[in-house]
Amino acid sequence: MCNQSDYLNRHVPPFVVMDVEKLQAQLEDARREIEVLKKMLNLKEKNPKGQLEKEEGLPDDCPMKEECCENTALSRKKTKLDNASIERYCRQLILPEIGVKGQLSLCNSSVLIVGAGGLGCPAAIYLAAAGIGHLGIVDYDAVELGNLHRQVLHSEAGIGHSKSTSISSSVSRLNSSVTCVPYHMQLDSSNAMDLVHKYDIVLDCTDNVATRYLLNDACVLARKPLVSGSALRFEGQLTVYSYEGGPCYRCLYPKPPPPETVTNCSSGGVLGVVPGIIGCFQALEALKIALGISVSFSQKLLLVDGLDGSLRTIKLRPKQPGCAVCGTQPSVKNLIDYEQFCGASATDKCVSLHLLSPEDRISVDNLSSILQEENVVTSLVLLDVRPAVEFEICRLPHFINIPINDLGKSDCVDLIRREAVNRADTGEKAQVLVICRRGNDSQIAVKLLQEKLASFPAVIKDIKGGLAAWTNHIDPNFPRY
């Protein structure tokens, strides 16, 4: 008799097995949380007033630990360093800027890190190493293979598990004296204020505009400093908002950018070491705030260029009296719907566009049937509009590559027109099918070509879901990136 794993390996397609493994990992996380809640309930029953001398039975990453115990790390202040702490932190203790008083300040400080990815990983581990007493890690996502080149606290063994729990485990292994609470949740207007109020300093380690505005407003309203970082391709940025009279994010950007102009690392790419550098700078700024040392990047913006190795600092404009949230007469006094405000999702996941009518789109199933026809090369123009570097990674047969940024050029339009004429049957309209990575750029390309070739008899359609849909529904062995 074969076990369940053997059966899955022999009878279920690989992409289905992957989904099953993710579900099993999530189930294990849920079971673990149930056990934690049971222990919390037992402690509550034994100590109905919550006066617990010890926090026995509660793991460091319990998501409700501070709610069930009044004497947690947030409320207990450390007044002296034991021998183990002196030995652990000796290299920074001997710095005149830190000393015993400074180290106690770190041990009694709390930092909320929103985003457990390429920025959050280095920030969390260096804050824990330095002895920040209480960390909170917020992230709704699970670990994926594509995260590991930059999100260095996660591992292959953790794929499918909660990112926040993964970081919490890494922190506990490094420094068991640090309380690290994972929040496996989507931060939004309903929960942000409660979380932000519990911590001294907040780090924005996210990758989307809606969450930036959410965190900014929450930190202004709660009077908490916000250390903000970002990384894309070979470049990174860092600043500190709402600190010592400095501006907030809205002072600099009163209105969000159009959603179509925003690029994140999922679509634009990033070299893993760049968010590592920025995350370390975020940890450094948070440590200086906790120590009461002058902060380098309050009212300044750090620009890191990984290609030429340069670090530049530019002065930001001051706090604006007319700012909607931190100005003299603020109009934003409570958190709002930030997805509506920004016209974009508050997640780092790619959002599907809907620009074309159903008649202008075909499914990957239709494409699969088309590619099996003998005359596919002579009857259709198959166009891949991804950047050339992505086309080199993987491609479907018979597709030609014209990157979407080149598509509006007259010579490219002429090339498509010539190819369509050569393939069109007598008396029939030319057929052009467009594909991209996820089915968004292909829609933009179709609309552009429909405009450029308006006088030309051609049927131009995109493939829904792009190559990602091809991998999910047609060929699980086709590269996923």
VOGU-3710 file (C-alpha; in Angstrom, 3 decimals, decimal comma):
1> mcnqsdylnr> 0,000/0,000/0,000  1,408/3,393/-0,946  1,199/6,379/1,363  -0,524/9,649/0,463  2,723/11,286/-0,660  3,552/8,404/-3,023  0,046/8,509/-4,467  0,251/12,261/-5,083  3,652/11,939/-6,733  2,405/9,270/-9,150
11> hvppfvvmdv> -1,138/10,384/-9,915  -1,389/14,146/-9,446  0,201/16,808/-11,703  3,148/18,697/-10,106  1,343/22,022/-9,888  -1,528/20,382/-7,976  0,940/18,729/-5,592  2,489/22,152/-4,982  -0,939/23,548/-4,018  -1,567/20,581/-1,711
21> eklqaqleda> 1,789/21,104/0,002  0,995/24,768/0,557  -2,379/23,855/2,056  -0,717/21,297/4,313  1,743/23,942/5,500  -1,102/26,363/6,216  -2,968/23,614/8,067  0,100/22,995/10,227  0,281/26,718/11,039  -3,406/26,665/12,005
31> rreievlkkm> -2,908/23,626/14,260  0,000/25,364/15,944  -2,086/28,469/16,550  -4,871/26,348/18,066  -2,368/24,830/20,501  -1,190/28,316/21,451  -4,773/29,457/22,059  -5,434/26,392/24,234  -2,396/27,225/26,373  -3,537/30,820/26,630
41> lnlkeknpkg> -7,003/29,681/27,730  -5,518/27,424/30,405  -3,398/30,292/31,702  -6,416/32,584/31,751  -8,436/30,040/33,749  -5,603/29,636/36,266  -5,070/33,401/36,492  -8,417/35,108/35,781  -7,018/38,564/36,518  -4,118/38,047/34,160
51> qlekeeglpd> -1,524/38,516/36,918  1,033/36,011/35,684  4,407/35,738/37,332  5,664/33,729/34,374  4,578/33,312/30,777  5,002/29,563/30,865  3,658/27,678/27,907  3,490/30,645/25,547  5,985/30,640/22,660  7,753/33,861/21,734
61> dcpmkeecce> 5,806/34,142/18,478  2,342/33,880/20,019  0,288/36,482/18,089  -1,816/37,425/21,145  0,825/37,117/23,855  0,726/40,727/24,957  -3,086/40,657/25,137  -3,276/37,772/27,614  -0,430/38,854/29,933  -0,213/42,292/31,521
71> ntalsrkktk> 3,438/41,807/32,428  4,811/41,139/28,942  8,005/42,557/27,446  6,095/45,682/26,416  5,124/46,573/29,989  8,084/45,155/31,933  11,002/47,571/31,915  14,510/46,207/32,217  16,522/48,132/34,792  19,898/46,391/34,619
81> ldnasieryc> 21,935/44,112/32,398  22,734/40,589/33,507  26,073/38,937/32,770  24,766/37,200/29,658  23,548/40,514/28,216  26,865/42,203/28,970  28,727/39,430/27,162  26,295/39,371/24,228  26,285/43,129/23,603  29,838/43,932/24,754
91> rqlilpeigv> 31,038/45,214/21,372  28,343/47,890/21,262  28,267/48,479/25,026  31,760/49,957/24,880  30,644/52,585/22,368  30,329/55,933/24,210  27,111/56,655/22,294  25,490/53,515/23,707  26,872/52,237/27,012  24,686/50,574/29,642
101> kgqlslcnss> 22,025/53,286/29,518  21,716/53,010/25,755  21,566/49,224/25,810  18,778/49,340/28,373  16,944/51,765/26,080  17,213/49,239/23,260  16,038/46,386/25,470  13,014/48,447/26,540  12,107/49,594/23,010  9,625/48,072/20,582
111> vlivgagglg> 9,622/48,156/16,783  6,820/47,177/14,399  8,051/45,915/11,019  5,402/45,904/8,295  6,527/43,624/5,480  8,519/40,411/5,991  10,317/40,489/2,654  13,573/41,794/1,240  13,583/44,873/3,495  11,968/43,340/6,557
121> cpaaiylaaa> 14,338/40,364/6,816  17,614/42,305/7,293  15,895/44,958/9,396  14,422/42,375/11,768  17,564/40,323/12,261  19,818/43,332/12,939  17,321/44,883/15,341  17,099/41,570/17,184  20,879/41,204/17,210  21,240/44,686/18,705
131> gighlgivdy> 18,823/43,801/21,500  15,584/45,606/20,660  13,334/44,088/23,306  10,107/43,643/21,366  9,544/43,173/17,645  6,282/42,841/15,755  6,281/41,403/12,215  3,264/42,050/9,978  2,791/40,176/6,700  -0,187/38,421/5,108
141> davelgnlhr> 1,879/36,343/2,685  3,452/32,882/2,619  7,027/32,042/1,632  7,558/31,214/-2,057  10,606/29,937/-3,917  10,852/33,233/-5,817  11,329/35,109/-2,520  14,527/33,408/-1,424  17,082/35,338/-3,479  16,405/38,483/-1,433
151> qvlhseagig> 14,326/37,480/1,615  17,213/35,851/3,406  15,575/34,782/6,685  13,269/32,368/4,864  14,313/28,960/3,572  13,328/26,208/1,159  11,935/24,236/4,093  9,651/27,170/4,923  7,974/27,425/1,515  4,229/27,643/2,036
161> hskstsisss> 4,560/28,824/5,639  3,744/32,279/6,983  6,484/34,855/6,359  5,864/36,569/9,683  6,222/33,283/11,568  9,345/32,448/9,560  11,054/35,690/10,614  9,911/35,241/14,202  11,526/31,801/14,298  14,788/33,172/12,878
171> vsrlnssvtc> 14,824/35,968/15,438  14,222/33,528/18,295  17,094/31,330/17,146  19,440/34,316/17,067  18,364/36,050/20,284  15,964/34,262/22,612  15,738/37,319/24,874  13,856/39,251/22,177  10,080/38,894/22,071  9,048/38,646/18,415
181> vpyhmqldss> 5,327/38,593/17,664  4,201/37,524/14,165  0,994/39,036/12,786  -0,132/36,900/9,848  -2,622/39,423/8,529  -3,316/42,084/5,930  -2,766/45,517/7,461  -5,719/47,807/6,749  -7,721/50,678/8,194  -9,512/48,405/10,655
191> namdlvhkyd> -6,409/47,136/12,463  -3,514/49,515/11,753  -4,114/51,987/14,588  -4,329/49,280/17,256  -1,022/47,790/16,131  0,855/51,054/15,637  -0,168/52,311/19,089  1,535/49,300/20,724  5,009/50,048/19,347  7,535/52,853/19,709
201> ivldctdnva> 8,869/52,868/16,126  7,397/51,645/12,833  9,302/50,385/9,784  7,615/50,469/6,375  9,125/47,517/4,517  6,277/47,112/2,035  6,150/47,398/-1,723  2,896/49,184/-2,521  1,571/52,732/-2,442  -1,702/52,100/-0,587
211> tryllndacv> 0,092/50,657/2,446  2,564/53,562/2,430  -0,291/56,056/2,819  -1,969/53,835/5,425  1,182/53,568/7,549  1,971/57,254/7,149  -1,445/58,358/8,364  -1,486/55,833/11,216  1,953/56,950/12,418  1,043/60,643/12,246
221> larkplvsgs> -2,188/60,062/14,178  -0,397/57,867/16,747  2,651/60,193/16,895  5,114/57,448/15,968  8,239/57,845/13,798  8,091/55,981/10,488  11,282/54,621/8,900  10,484/54,067/5,229  12,527/52,103/2,704  12,124/50,923/-0,875
231> alrfegqltv> 14,177/49,017/-3,435  13,770/48,418/-7,158  16,192/47,005/-9,710  19,639/48,296/-8,595  18,330/51,309/-6,660  17,109/51,950/-3,137  15,708/54,820/-1,079  15,369/55,556/2,619  13,950/58,327/4,780  12,386/58,893/8,204
241> ysyeggpcyr> 8,934/60,505/8,338  7,150/62,332/11,144  10,176/62,686/13,405  11,444/65,786/15,197  9,242/68,141/13,211  10,034/66,596/9,848  7,550/66,032/7,016  5,272/63,054/6,601  4,771/61,097/3,381  1,716/63,188/2,453
251> clypkppppe> 3,724/66,399/2,799  5,827/65,194/-0,125  3,140/63,296/-2,042  -0,315/64,787/-1,346  -1,852/62,705/-4,134  -1,029/59,112/-5,061  0,509/58,422/-8,478  -1,604/56,879/-11,253  -1,613/53,085/-10,665  -0,307/52,355/-14,155
261> tvtncssggv> 2,870/54,354/-13,458  3,836/52,350/-10,362  6,381/49,538/-10,703  7,212/47,084/-7,929  9,996/44,507/-7,694  7,655/41,761/-8,894  7,281/43,405/-12,290  10,442/45,542/-12,436  12,865/43,154/-10,758  15,412/43,727/-8,006
271> lgvvpgiigc> 18,929/42,562/-7,159  18,612/40,945/-3,729  21,513/42,763/-2,095  19,865/46,183/-2,689  16,897/45,656/-0,332  19,433/44,083/2,027  21,368/47,368/2,130  18,236/49,479/2,590  16,841/47,149/5,267  20,105/47,478/7,212
281> fqalealkia> 19,856/51,270/6,974  16,276/51,049/8,279  17,499/49,047/11,268  20,261/51,610/11,865  17,822/54,534/11,852  15,451/52,687/14,200  18,311/51,965/16,606  19,348/55,631/16,614  15,771/56,694/17,347  15,589/54,207/20,234
291> lgisvsfsqk> 18,935/55,466/21,555  18,011/59,128/21,222  20,894/59,715/18,819  20,441/62,286/16,053  18,751/60,601/13,096  20,592/60,901/9,791  17,639/60,757/7,433  14,924/62,783/9,085  14,054/65,461/6,489  16,554/63,833/4,105
301> lllvdgldgs> 16,329/61,121/1,467  19,089/58,562/0,956  19,514/57,388/-2,650  21,515/54,206/-3,234  22,665/53,275/-6,744  23,985/49,739/-6,762  25,292/49,981/-10,314  27,743/52,836/-9,822  28,143/52,309/-6,069  27,042/55,823/-5,159
311> lrtiklrpkq> 25,159/56,975/-2,066  23,579/60,418/-2,307  21,549/62,412/0,195  19,045/65,053/-0,840  17,194/67,458/1,421  13,423/67,039/1,531  11,015/69,925/1,673  9,840/70,724/5,222  6,607/69,799/6,910  3,706/71,415/5,050
321> pgcavcgtqp> 1,156/73,497/6,998  -1,497/72,519/4,458  -0,854/68,767/4,734  -4,075/66,761/4,941  -2,911/64,678/7,912  -0,111/66,533/9,787  -0,929/70,137/8,811  -2,398/72,894/10,950  -5,961/72,048/9,888  -5,889/68,367/8,911
331> svknlidyeq> -8,773/66,881/6,962  -7,686/63,285/7,611  -8,446/62,595/11,267  -9,190/58,899/10,914  -7,898/56,178/8,638  -9,665/55,933/5,281  -10,063/53,375/2,487  -6,557/53,501/1,012  -7,194/51,142/-1,871  -9,948/53,484/-3,040
341> fcgasatdkc> -7,774/56,551/-2,394  -4,872/55,131/-4,431  -6,926/53,241/-6,997  -4,691/50,226/-6,385  -4,542/47,111/-4,241  -2,820/47,232/-0,858  -0,871/44,063/-1,614  2,349/43,339/-3,462  0,616/40,836/-5,726  0,090/41,647/-9,378
351> vslhllsped> -3,438/42,925/-10,012  -5,137/41,861/-13,232  -6,198/44,639/-15,581  -9,476/44,522/-17,503  -8,979/46,766/-20,526  -10,415/44,653/-23,345  -13,799/43,216/-24,159  -14,160/39,405/-24,053  -14,214/39,372/-27,868  -10,668/40,744/-27,922
361> risvdnlssi> -9,242/38,000/-25,707  -8,601/34,262/-25,945  -7,727/31,707/-23,276  -4,518/29,706/-22,964  -6,596/26,631/-23,818  -7,466/28,234/-27,161  -3,810/29,117/-27,683  -2,746/25,543/-26,933  -5,094/24,261/-29,640  -3,842/26,890/-32,091
371> lqeenvvtsl> -0,189/25,975/-31,519  -0,948/22,352/-32,390  -2,261/23,282/-35,844  0,074/22,563/-38,749  -0,292/25,962/-40,403  0,163/28,080/-37,280  3,409/29,641/-38,557  1,903/30,693/-41,857  -1,538/31,805/-40,667  -0,936/33,925/-37,550
381> vlldvrpave> 1,353/36,591/-36,149  2,261/35,491/-32,617  3,664/38,442/-30,693  5,414/38,392/-27,295  5,666/41,912/-25,829  7,856/41,148/-22,805  11,271/42,813/-22,449  14,026/41,026/-24,367  15,680/39,825/-21,151  12,472/38,025/-20,144
391> feicrlphfi> 12,022/36,591/-23,640  15,460/34,990/-23,236  14,375/33,299/-19,997  11,566/31,355/-21,641  9,288/31,553/-24,661  6,561/29,688/-26,477  7,253/28,369/-29,986  6,618/30,550/-33,044  6,356/33,830/-31,086  8,362/36,852/-32,169
401> nipindlgks> 9,523/39,376/-29,586  8,776/43,100/-29,788  8,945/44,660/-26,294  5,932/46,763/-25,413  8,106/49,872/-24,992  9,113/49,566/-28,665  5,662/48,759/-29,949  4,700/52,326/-30,761  7,718/52,887/-33,004  6,864/53,153/-36,684
411> dcvdlirrea> 9,339/50,491/-37,789  7,878/47,973/-35,319  4,330/48,734/-36,449  5,442/48,331/-40,079  7,046/44,982/-39,222  3,827/43,691/-37,654  1,829/44,940/-40,638  4,146/43,148/-43,088  4,059/39,942/-41,065  0,265/40,088/-40,922
421> vnradtgeka> -0,029/40,645/-44,682  2,250/37,684/-45,385  0,165/35,392/-43,183  -3,342/36,518/-44,077  -5,411/34,304/-46,374  -6,891/35,927/-49,447  -9,959/37,884/-48,468  -9,442/37,226/-44,756  -8,391/39,644/-42,038  -4,896/39,240/-40,632
431> qvlvicrrgn> -4,686/37,515/-37,231  -2,396/38,839/-34,458  -2,215/37,206/-31,009  -0,350/38,995/-28,210  1,091/37,469/-25,040  3,026/38,800/-22,031  4,002/37,585/-18,585  0,672/37,936/-16,744  -1,868/39,229/-19,232  -1,678/42,941/-18,439
441> dsqiavkllq> 0,884/44,352/-20,875  -0,668/42,278/-23,648  -3,958/44,135/-23,197  -2,182/47,481/-23,359  -0,369/46,274/-26,482  -3,611/45,183/-28,155  -5,211/48,585/-27,585  -2,106/50,293/-28,961  -2,016/48,088/-32,061  -5,738/48,500/-32,640
451> eklasfpavi> -5,103/52,241/-32,743  -1,954/52,054/-34,886  -3,486/49,560/-37,315  -6,980/51,056/-37,356  -7,015/51,319/-41,157  -5,548/47,849/-41,610  -7,857/44,813/-41,757  -6,550/42,878/-38,761  -7,989/40,944/-35,821  -5,801/41,592/-32,775
461> kdikgglaaw> -6,353/39,695/-29,524  -4,478/39,047/-26,287  -4,003/35,808/-24,340  -5,712/36,028/-20,947  -3,401/35,531/-17,996  -0,287/35,413/-20,170  2,515/32,936/-19,601  1,584/32,592/-15,926  -1,768/31,141/-17,001  0,045/28,871/-19,478
471> tnhidpnfpr> 2,101/27,419/-16,616  -0,916/27,074/-14,329  -3,316/25,496/-16,812  -1,392/24,009/-19,747  2,224/23,141/-18,976  3,335/23,061/-15,308  6,909/22,485/-16,482  7,024/25,844/-18,266  9,213/28,201/-16,164  7,435/30,309/-13,570
481> y> 9,101/33,607/-12,676
//
